[in-house]
Amino acid sequence: MMLASSDKDSTILVIIGSIFALVGTGIDVLFVKSELRKKKLKETGKKYISKISKLNVNENLKDNDGIHPCDVELEYIDSNGIIQKINIKQVYRKLNENSQINIYVDKENKDNYLIDWETSQL
């Protein structure tokens, strides 16, 4: 049995629509997981106030607001008195050497952290 042209077209549209729906749902799931991770770290993580130890501004690039991206190295002293460093590439924020950045670190895994730009003193 041969499908009519309109049946083929509608089948193709259903397949393409399903693909877009799956991709959109996947993006939504990732966004929600990311937000839940941030919320959990803010609630259960250990808060540290870090300082900028290195700030390299890339003057060759800028966004529409005129902000140049920075490569930043943050330092904080953990609960054991050890200086920890975090390197971040391509930060589009107005930062200076005196900026204090809030960091929330998972108590069990120091590699799981959240840099809280919104509440930090930039």
Secondary structure, 3 states (H helix, E strand, C coil): CCCCHHHHHHHHHHHHHHHHHHHHHHHHHHHHHHHHHHHHHHHHCEEEEEEEEEEEECCCCCCCCCCCCEEEEEEEECCCCCEEEEEEEEECCCCCCCCEEEEEECCCCCCCEEEEEEEEEC
